[in-house]
Structure formats: C-alpha cells, structure tokens
C-alpha cells in the first residue's frame, strides 16, 4: 500500500508494523470484536504525529490513536470502525515540565502512572498523582481524556488538567487556554485561558490528538486516616449513602474520597473464583451460601494535621453510630516519608487487575494481560444523583438482571462529587467458555438500555456502545457533526468514536 510506504519513509520500517502477531494483538479486546486493523504506526514526537496525519489525509486512510492501549473492559486497543490504522503514541513518553510549589506536571501521551510515580519519588517530591485502579502502565493522558477515574483527591481528573497541545485531524497544531500566547506564564495553572475554552471538545471525542497536557498534583498529607464500614442489607445501604453525601457536601470527607464495593467486587479483587467450594458451578451466590450480600464502604481523610484528622474522625463516628455493622479506622501519623504501599496515596498497583481473572481457571500470571489471556471483561459506567433511594432501587434491578444471565453482580460506587456518584458495573467471565461472549454482551446491552430508558445515561462508553444512546432532543448532535466536518473533512481521525452520528 502506498500509504504504508509513505509512513515507512517518515518513521522507518520498524515503526510501521503489519506482522500478524502485532495486528492480532491490537484487534483483541476483553470481549468479542470483529474490527480489522490494517497496520500500526508509531510516531516518535509531535512533529511526526502531524506528518502521519497529513499522510493519512492524502491517502484517505483513517487512523485510530491509542496511548498505551490499556482500556480493558471498554475496548482495549480496538478501533470503533473497521479498516483503521492504529497510531500508537507510546513513544511520546516525556515528562515535559514539573513545578513543586504550584503542584503540576506536564506529560506526553506515552507517560504512565508508574512513570510519574517514580519521577516524583526520585526527586523526593511532596506531591502525588491520583492513580487508577487499573494498570500502572496506563497512560495518564488517555485516562484523563476518557474521563476516567483516579483514587483520592483530584481523582476526577478531567476537572484538574489544562494546557493541552493538540494535533488537529488536518495536521494543524493548537494549544488550549493561555498556551496559544507566546511566553504565557499561566498556561499550566489556568483551565480556561481567555475567550471561548475548547479543552472540553477533545475529551471523549475524535476531534484531535492530545500530545501534551498539564495535570495538577496533590500534596502528600501530613496526616492520613482511612476508615472502613460494612452494611448487610439495602435499607442500611440507602441510609449510609445519604449520610456520606451530607458528610461530603459539608466538606468533612473530600470529593472522590469515599467508595462503596459490593461483596462480589470485594471477593473478585483476588481473581479467584471458588471453583472447588461450588464444585464447578456458576454463578456464585453469597446470598445462597451465607444468607447475605454485604456492602463495604471505604473512606480516606487527607489532613494537614493529626488534630484535623481526629476532629473529622469524631464527626464521622457520630454520623455513623448505629448505622453500620462495623466501623474501623486506621491512621498513619506521618505519611510524608516514606509513603506506605497504598494506592490511595498515589502508588500504582496491579492489585485490582486480578479481578479480570475471576472466572479463569488458570494460574494468575505475574505479567497480567486480560486481552492475551482471554479474560472476559465488560464495563458499564453509569452516573446517578447522589441520592440513596434511586441508587438502591437501581441496584436491585442491576443485581437481578446480571444474575439472570448467570454472572455475579460486581459493582462499585464512587462518590465523585457531593452531588453525583459514578457506578461501575463489571461483567467478568471466561471468553473461552462457549457462548460466554454473546451472553455477557447481551447482559451488558440489556442493562444499558434499561437505564437509558430510565434517564440514567452512561458517562463513559465502550467501543461497542458508541451508537447506543438516544438521539439528542435538541441540536447538540448536529453541532458536534458540524465541528467534526469542519475539523476533519475527510473523517480521518477515529471514525465513530463518540461522534454519535446516526451513520452506523
């Protein structure tokens, strides 16, 4: 193909890959996919990204950018549409800028959570980056642009980033915020700049390739305190949700610093289904085994002093007295040096990835790779008002629906703000079991349609669900199409990704 020769001339042949092993890997996700990938190209800097885009336009060949390709459960590295070329941005892995006092770091798309952690550790920074429950090798920029979720303060990351450098689908270059002005001093500390702000159109979109971004960091707390509680039924869970909402609204608990896990998510964390106990039977029902399906709540207090932490602890203890079966606090008097091995203090961990092996009968490998190991994973990411009654009513529907498809209801709720929560529903299975792929997808789609009809729209979509939402009741969809047509007249960049066009 002439387009491949053009890319080879630009990047050299070792960065234009068409071998069967590479192509097979990028066509594989944690659920069934049929999209074919023509090649993988690996630019090494922003200028090469621009030239690759210009070549793609010249030869009318669509490209699908990925950063590290760890989007497990939502599509991994697989494009939305057929016959794309995957643009792998992992070679763009520079930490471009850092400021201790102003608490920010500027990175390229290949920079991982592990890389940022090691950088901050090595320079003995007093700051940390909110990390994901996913792989340490995940891309900071990719997670942000997907509106992914970090753990702890500033974990709702898309609200704490600025200064994008963006290659447009034509190969043109822009800088958002104050970055468009020469020598602007406030580019890394201001989200909006002056005039219309365009940062938002590059999140969950196919309108540009972000090649640089500034991410804001959190000071390591002088005093860190975590607490855990348990409730054993839905009525107590509803009450606990409403209490936690008020504690967050008044500021006792910071936003994004409390979450709920149900018992199945808690058990799946170790990735070991009780095959022997159940004699090979699926699904696993703790209700049948123990007569209860408890929920676990976990909160974190990031404090400037021990006195502050103990005062907040007292408020929480009084609020939860008699409302939970168990309440346990654990503290760390001086968390500034050294950090303990805690994901909630910015230390990346693979621990949660083991859950993707929940239904697998193989020994969990040291090098975790759910795509390679045929782990079945489908995520459904819903957003709810922070109100106990509708949340618990929805949980009953979710639990009964998932059980009817013979899976365990693996559910977490993250208290992202004082007004809304994010609910993560995971369907975990073994892709090598006959018809498991189709049954899992049917379960996912059933739940998605149920909640869309109820008015609970997902805040994040997998590649299989880009056309699952209803048509906008106003002219929003047309506005996005107009912007797409203007910025990408040849529909070169990630066709089908979050564009919501009716052209399927």
Secondary structure, DSSP 8 states (H G I E B T S, - for coil): -HHHHHHHHHH-GGGEE--HHHHHHHT--SS-----EEEEE---SHHHHHHHHHHHHHTT--EEEESS---TTTTTT--SSSSEEEEE-TT---EEEEETTTTEEEE-TT-BHHHHHHHHHHTT-SEE----SS-TTSBHHHHHHTT---SSTT-SGGGGEEEEEEE-TTS-EEE-GGGGSTT-TTGGG-SS-SSS--GGGGSSSSS-EEEEEEEE-EE--SEEEEEEEEE-SHHHHHHHHHHHHHHHHTTSS-TT-EEEEEHHHHHHTTT---HHHHTT-SS--HHHHHS---EEEEEEEEESSHHHHHHHHHHHHHHHTTTSSEEEEEEES--SSS--S-GGGT---SGGGGGGGTT--S---SS--TTTTTEEEEEEEEEEES-HHHHHHHHHHHHHHHHHTT---EEEEE--SSSEEEEEEEEEEETTSTTHHHHHHHHHHHHHHHHHHHT--EEE--GGGTT-S---SSSHHHHHHHHHHHH-TT--BSTTSS---S--
